[in-house]
C-alpha cells in the first residue's frame, strides 16, 4: 500500500473567523508581481528576437519566450522586476 504524506493546513483567520484580509492582500500582490514578471519576460523575448542577438545553438526565435520563462522561473519576481528587457534578454 502506497503511503502519502499530507501537510496540515495552517489557516489564517481574520477577526470574524474568515480568511485574513492581510493574507489575501499579500497573495494578490504576489500574483500581480508574477504577472508583471511574465509581461517583462515577454518584452525581453521580443528584444532578444529582434536585432542581431545570437541565440543559443539549436534555439530558434520561436523558442525564446519559453527559454526566458524557463531561465528565470526560479527567480522571485522582485529580483527580475526593475531590470530592462534588454538586460534580461
N, C-alpha and C positions, 0 to 999 in steps of 0.2 A: 504494500500500500504506500502510495506516494505521500510524502509529508509536505505540508505547506506552512509557511510562516506568515502570520497576519500581524502587522504592526497595529497597535491600538491607536485609535484616533484621539487626538487631543483637541477637543472643541474649544473655541474661543468664543465665549458668550458675552454678549453685551449686558447692560444693566437690566434689560427687560427679559433676559433669558434667550433672546435671539442671537444671531451672529453679530459679532462686534463690528461696528461701523469702521473702526480703525483697520481691522484686518481686511475688510472689503475694499477700503480705500487703498491700502498697500497693494493688494492683488491687482486692482485696476491700474495703479501706477506702474507695476511691473509689466503688465500686459501692454500698456501704452509704450513703454520703453522697448519692449521686444518688437512691437510693430514698427517703431521708428528705426530700430536696428535693421529690420528687414528692408524698409524703404531705402535706407542709406546704402545697404549692400547691393540693392538693385541699381542704384545710381552708380556705385563703384563698378558694377559689371558693365554698365553702359560705357563708362570711361575706359575700362580695360578692352572692350571690344572695338572701340573707336581709336583712331590714331595708329601709331606704329609700335604698339606694345607687342613684345614677343610673348607667346603663350607657351605653357609647358608642353613638352613633347606628347603627342597623342591627344592634345586638348584642342577642340575647335571653339570658335566664337560662341556657338550654341551651348557649350559646356560651362562657360564662365560663370553664369549666375549660380549654378549648383556648386561649382568649385568654391566660390567665395562663401556661400552659405555653409558648406562643409568645413572650410578652413577656419571660419570664425564661430562655429556653432557653440563651442565651449566657453567662448569669451563672454563675460557678462556685458549686457547692453551698455552699462556705464563706461566700460573700457573701450567700446567701439564708437559710441556717440561722441561727437566733438571733433572727430577726425574728418578730413576732407575725403571725398570719394576717391580722388587720385592717390592719396596716401594708402588707402585700403586696397586699391587695385594693385 
